[in-house]
Amino acid sequence: MIEKVLEIIESKKAYDIVVYDYREHNPFIDTMVVASCDNIRTVHAIADDIYLTLKNDFGVNVRLEKENDSRWVLVDIHDLIVHIFLEDERNYYDVDTLWNHVKKIRDDKTNQ
């Protein structure tokens, strides 16, 4: 599942992708993915593509947390959580510092 999610994120040109191994920190979450985008349309396109692909192609129950003007969209795929941010929003909330203690499986973030 994570491979498909990362494939979708990369295909839409998101960047600064970080994959966290969250198993030691939360009994309900195994993996958390964070990625940045340049514009709101891309944030929403990635979230919608993940949602539709996993639901239609794999029969997975996926939840989206977003509004029409959301600059940060959360995709809940059971034990995999995906955060797609507008770059400024990610910098504002500084989630990478917040989760700095969590083991990283992948870290493409360029400005740490």
Secondary structure by P-SEA (a helix, b strand, c coil): caaaaaaaaaaaccccbbbbbcccccccccbbbbbbbccaaaaaaaaaaaaaaaaacccccccccccccccbbbbbcccbbbbbbaaaaaaaaccccccccccccccccccc
